[in-house]
Each structure stands twice: as structure tokens, then as C-alpha cells.
């Protein structure tokens, strides 16, 4: 259970970072 929770948090962080990178790319263009 604990490992699964950490995995979900890790996935959420990856998705958040991807959205931030996409936002930065759009602002720089």
C-alpha cells in the first residue's frame, strides 16, 4: 500500500512537471 501511494505521488509529480514544461514552451514561443 505504501509503495503504491508513493508511486501515485510520483506519477502526479511527473504529470505536473510535464504541464509546467509545456506551459514554459508555449510562453517562450
PDB file of N, H, CA, C and O in Angstrom:
ATOM      1  N   UNK A   1       0.837  -1.208   0.000  1.00  0.00           N
ATOM      2  CA  UNK A   1       0.000   0.000   0.000  1.00  0.00           C
ATOM      3  C   UNK A   1       0.877   1.264   0.000  1.00  0.00           C
ATOM      4  O   UNK A   1       0.651   2.190  -0.780  1.00  0.00           O
ATOM      5  N   UNK A   2       1.862   1.282   0.876  1.00  0.00           N
ATOM      6  H   UNK A   2       2.045   0.530   1.509  1.00  0.00           H
ATOM      7  CA  UNK A   2       2.721   2.466   0.979  1.00  0.00           C
ATOM      8  C   UNK A   2       3.472   2.689  -0.334  1.00  0.00           C
ATOM      9  O   UNK A   2       3.592   3.817  -0.811  1.00  0.00           O
ATOM     10  N   UNK A   3       3.975   1.589  -0.912  1.00  0.00           N
ATOM     11  H   UNK A   3       3.877   0.672  -0.524  1.00  0.00           H
ATOM     12  CA  UNK A   3       4.699   1.713  -2.178  1.00  0.00           C
ATOM     13  C   UNK A   3       3.755   2.225  -3.268  1.00  0.00           C
ATOM     14  O   UNK A   3       4.147   3.048  -4.095  1.00  0.00           O
ATOM     15  N   UNK A   4       2.519   1.739  -3.266  1.00  0.00           N
ATOM     16  H   UNK A   4       2.201   1.070  -2.595  1.00  0.00           H
ATOM     17  CA  UNK A   4       1.542   2.176  -4.266  1.00  0.00           C
ATOM     18  C   UNK A   4       1.261   3.671  -4.116  1.00  0.00           C
ATOM     19  O   UNK A   4       1.175   4.390  -5.111  1.00  0.00           O
ATOM     20  N   UNK A   5       1.117   4.140  -2.868  1.00  0.00           N
ATOM     21  H   UNK A   5       1.187   3.556  -2.059  1.00  0.00           H
ATOM     22  CA  UNK A   5       0.855   5.566  -2.635  1.00  0.00           C
ATOM     23  C   UNK A   5       2.021   6.406  -3.145  1.00  0.00           C
ATOM     24  O   UNK A   5       1.818   7.440  -3.783  1.00  0.00           O
ATOM     25  N   UNK A   6       3.248   5.956  -2.860  1.00  0.00           N
ATOM     26  H   UNK A   6       3.413   5.117  -2.342  1.00  0.00           H
ATOM     27  CA  UNK A   6       4.418   6.715  -3.322  1.00  0.00           C
ATOM     28  C   UNK A   6       4.457   6.737  -4.846  1.00  0.00           C
ATOM     29  O   UNK A   6       4.834   7.742  -5.448  1.00  0.00           O
ATOM     30  N   UNK A   7       4.062   5.611  -5.474  1.00  0.00           N
ATOM     31  H   UNK A   7       3.755   4.794  -4.985  1.00  0.00           H
ATOM     32  CA  UNK A   7       4.057   5.536  -6.939  1.00  0.00           C
ATOM     33  C   UNK A   7       3.049   6.527  -7.513  1.00  0.00           C
ATOM     34  O   UNK A   7       3.336   7.190  -8.509  1.00  0.00           O
ATOM     35  N   UNK A   8       1.865   6.637  -6.893  1.00  0.00           N
ATOM     36  H   UNK A   8       1.632   6.098  -6.084  1.00  0.00           H
ATOM     37  CA  UNK A   8       0.844   7.575  -7.375  1.00  0.00           C
ATOM     38  C   UNK A   8       1.335   9.010  -7.228  1.00  0.00           C
ATOM     39  O   UNK A   8       1.135   9.832  -8.122  1.00  0.00           O
ATOM     40  N   UNK A   9       1.979   9.313  -6.100  1.00  0.00           N
ATOM     41  H   UNK A   9       2.142   8.646  -5.374  1.00  0.00           H
ATOM     42  CA  UNK A   9       2.518  10.659  -5.886  1.00  0.00           C
ATOM     43  C   UNK A   9       3.585  10.952  -6.937  1.00  0.00           C
ATOM     44  O   UNK A   9       3.650  12.059  -7.472  1.00  0.00           O
ATOM     45  N   UNK A  10       4.431   9.941  -7.233  1.00  0.00           N
ATOM     46  H   UNK A  10       4.378   9.042  -6.798  1.00  0.00           H
ATOM     47  CA  UNK A  10       5.482  10.105  -8.241  1.00  0.00           C
ATOM     48  C   UNK A  10       4.866  10.400  -9.606  1.00  0.00           C
ATOM     49  O   UNK A  10       5.357  11.266 -10.332  1.00  0.00           O
ATOM     50  N   UNK A  11       3.796   9.689  -9.962  1.00  0.00           N
ATOM     51  H   UNK A  11       3.398   8.986  -9.373  1.00  0.00           H
ATOM     52  CA  UNK A  11       3.128   9.917 -11.248  1.00  0.00           C
ATOM     53  C   UNK A  11       2.533  11.323 -11.301  1.00  0.00           C
ATOM     54  O   UNK A  11       2.638  12.001 -12.322  1.00  0.00           O
ATOM     55  N   UNK A  12       1.916  11.760 -10.217  1.00  0.00           N
ATOM     56  H   UNK A  12       1.831  11.209  -9.387  1.00  0.00           H
ATOM     57  CA  UNK A  12       1.321  13.103 -10.168  1.00  0.00           C
ATOM     58  C   UNK A  12       2.403  14.158 -10.359  1.00  0.00           C
ATOM     59  O   UNK A  12       2.193  15.149 -11.058  1.00  0.00           O
ATOM     60  N   UNK A  13       3.561  13.946  -9.735  1.00  0.00           N
ATOM     61  H   UNK A  13       3.731  13.141  -9.167  1.00  0.00           H
ATOM     62  CA  UNK A  13       4.659  14.907  -9.867  1.00  0.00           C
ATOM     63  C   UNK A  13       5.145  14.961 -11.313  1.00  0.00           C
ATOM     64  O   UNK A  13       5.444  16.039 -11.827  1.00  0.00           O
ATOM     65  N   UNK A  14       5.225  13.794 -11.975  1.00  0.00           N
ATOM     66  H   UNK A  14       4.982  12.919 -11.557  1.00  0.00           H
ATOM     67  CA  UNK A  14       5.676  13.756 -13.373  1.00  0.00           C
ATOM     68  C   UNK A  14       4.690  14.513 -14.258  1.00  0.00           C
ATOM     69  O   UNK A  14       5.099  15.295 -15.116  1.00  0.00           O
ATOM     70  N   UNK A  15       3.390  14.283 -14.054  1.00  0.00           N
ATOM     71  H   UNK A  15       3.058  13.648 -13.357  1.00  0.00           H
ATOM     72  CA  UNK A  15       2.368  14.970 -14.855  1.00  0.00           C
ATOM     73  C   UNK A  15       2.450  16.474 -14.623  1.00  0.00           C
ATOM     74  O   UNK A  15       2.337  17.251 -15.572  1.00  0.00           O
ATOM     75  N   UNK A  16       2.649  16.900 -13.359  1.00  0.00           N
ATOM     76  H   UNK A  16       2.741  16.269 -12.588  1.00  0.00           H
ATOM     77  CA  UNK A  16       2.750  18.320 -13.038  1.00  0.00           C
ATOM     78  C   UNK A  16       3.953  18.947 -13.732  1.00  0.00           C
ATOM     79  O   UNK A  16       3.857  20.039 -14.291  1.00  0.00           O
ATOM     80  N   UNK A  17       5.093  18.246 -13.693  1.00  0.00           N
ATOM     81  H   UNK A  17       5.171  17.358 -13.238  1.00  0.00           H
ATOM     82  CA  UNK A  17       6.307  18.762 -14.343  1.00  0.00           C
ATOM     83  C   UNK A  17       6.093  18.869 -15.854  1.00  0.00           C
ATOM     84  O   UNK A  17       6.540  19.831 -16.477  1.00  0.00           O
ATOM     85  N   UNK A  18       5.414  17.887 -16.440  1.00  0.00           N
ATOM     86  H   UNK A  18       5.051  17.105 -15.934  1.00  0.00           H
ATOM     87  CA  UNK A  18       5.158  17.927 -17.887  1.00  0.00           C
ATOM     88  C   UNK A  18       4.298  19.139 -18.238  1.00  0.00           C
ATOM     89  O   UNK A  18       4.568  19.825 -19.224  1.00  0.00           O
ATOM     90  N   UNK A  19       3.265  19.409 -17.440  1.00  0.00           N
ATOM     91  H   UNK A  19       3.045  18.852 -16.639  1.00  0.00           H
ATOM     92  CA  UNK A  19       2.412  20.569 -17.706  1.00  0.00           C
ATOM     93  C   UNK A  19       3.202  21.864 -17.574  1.00  0.00           C
ATOM     94  O   UNK A  19       3.006  22.790 -18.361  1.00  0.00           O
ATOM     95  N   UNK A  20       4.091  21.940 -16.588  1.00  0.00           N
ATOM     96  H   UNK A  20       4.250  21.187 -15.948  1.00  0.00           H
ATOM     97  CA  UNK A  20       4.912  23.143 -16.400  1.00  0.00           C
ATOM     98  C   UNK A  20       5.835  23.336 -17.602  1.00  0.00           C
ATOM     99  O   UNK A  20       5.975  24.451 -18.104  1.00  0.00           O
ATOM    100  N   UNK A  21       6.462  22.255 -18.065  1.00  0.00           N
ATOM    101  H   UNK A  21       6.348  21.349 -17.658  1.00  0.00           H
ATOM    102  CA  UNK A  21       7.366  22.358 -19.221  1.00  0.00           C
ATOM    103  C   UNK A  21       6.598  22.793 -20.465  1.00  0.00           C
ATOM    104  O   UNK A  21       7.091  23.612 -21.240  1.00  0.00           O
ATOM    105  N   UNK A  22       5.392  22.250 -20.663  1.00  0.00           N
ATOM    106  H   UNK A  22       4.992  21.584 -20.033  1.00  0.00           H
ATOM    107  CA  UNK A  22       4.574  22.636 -21.822  1.00  0.00           C
ATOM    108  C   UNK A  22       4.197  24.114 -21.717  1.00  0.00           C
ATOM    109  O   UNK A  22       4.231  24.837 -22.712  1.00  0.00           O
ATOM    110  N   UNK A  23       3.840  24.560 -20.514  1.00  0.00           N
ATOM    111  H   UNK A  23       3.813  23.973 -19.705  1.00  0.00           H
ATOM    112  CA  UNK A  23       3.489  25.966 -20.311  1.00  0.00           C
ATOM    113  C   UNK A  23       4.669  26.875 -20.604  1.00  0.00           C
ATOM    114  O   UNK A  23       4.506  27.914 -21.243  1.00  0.00           O
ATOM    115  N   UNK A  24       5.858  26.497 -20.143  1.00  0.00           N
ATOM    116  H   UNK A  24       5.990  25.653 -19.623  1.00  0.00           H
ATOM    117  CA  UNK A  24       7.062  27.301 -20.392  1.00  0.00           C
ATOM    118  C   UNK A  24       7.362  27.337 -21.884  1.00  0.00           C
ATOM    119  O   UNK A  24       7.750  28.376 -22.417  1.00  0.00           O
ATOM    120  N   UNK A  25       7.185  26.201 -22.562  1.00  0.00           N
ATOM    121  H   UNK A  25       6.870  25.356 -22.129  1.00  0.00           H
ATOM    122  CA  UNK A  25       7.439  26.148 -24.005  1.00  0.00           C
ATOM    123  C   UNK A  25       6.489  27.091 -24.746  1.00  0.00           C
ATOM    124  O   UNK A  25       6.912  27.794 -25.664  1.00  0.00           O
ATOM    125  N   UNK A  26       5.221  27.111 -24.361  1.00  0.00           N
ATOM    126  H   UNK A  26       4.878  26.540 -23.616  1.00  0.00           H
ATOM    127  CA  UNK A  26       4.257  27.997 -25.025  1.00  0.00           C
ATOM    128  C   UNK A  26       4.581  29.464 -24.749  1.00  0.00           C
ATOM    129  O   UNK A  26       4.449  30.305 -25.637  1.00  0.00           O
ATOM    130  N   UNK A  27       5.008  29.775 -23.514  1.00  0.00           N
ATOM    131  H   UNK A  27       5.115  29.092 -22.793  1.00  0.00           H
ATOM    132  CA  UNK A  27       5.324  31.169 -23.174  1.00  0.00           C
ATOM    133  C   UNK A  27       6.581  31.638 -23.897  1.00  0.00           C
ATOM    134  O   UNK A  27       6.677  32.805 -24.278  1.00  0.00           O
ATOM    135  N   UNK A  28       7.552  30.733 -24.091  1.00  0.00           N
ATOM    136  H   UNK A  28       7.474  29.785 -23.782  1.00  0.00           H
ATOM    137  CA  UNK A  28       8.790  31.132 -24.768  1.00  0.00           C
ATOM    138  C   UNK A  28       8.567  31.269 -26.273  1.00  0.00           C
ATOM    139  O   UNK A  28       9.284  32.014 -26.941  1.00  0.00           O
ATOM    140  N   UNK A  29       7.573  30.548 -26.809  1.00  0.00           N
ATOM    141  H   UNK A  29       6.991  29.943 -26.266  1.00  0.00           H
ATOM    142  CA  UNK A  29       7.265  30.687 -28.231  1.00  0.00           C
ATOM    143  C   UNK A  29       6.403  31.924 -28.407  1.00  0.00           C
ATOM    144  O   UNK A  29       6.014  32.250 -29.528  1.00  0.00           O
TER     145      UNK A  29
END
